[in-house]
Amino acid sequence: MNRRLLYVLLHVALLAGCISLANVAGVASAVERPNFVFIIADDLTYRDLGCYGGQASTPHIDRLATEGMRFERCFQAAPMCSPTRHNIYTGLYPVRSGAYP
């Protein structure tokens, strides 16, 4: 009788543990993750966008910039477009990853 009671209690404890872990996993997945939007274009400088004081009319980009976050200090790792994009995408210096000699 004691052994059977021990097995029942063990199974109840195991079931309660599984249920509590399922609830924790549900809470962790409900955490809001941030969204990132990188607008990258060839021959586009900060002087071209309205949010940086440029003459072009860019209302949607301006709204994204005012509601979100802008790069105020962005330095390139190479003097060319492709290695710089490669640097942003991978997080590696272009010389290190082979994108720039």
Secondary structure, 3 states (H helix, E strand, C coil): CHHHHHHHHHHHHHHHHHHHHHHHHHHHHCCCCCCCCCCCCCCCCHHHCHHHCCCCCCHHHHHHHHHCCCCCCCCCCCCCHHHHHHHHHHCCCHHHHCCCC
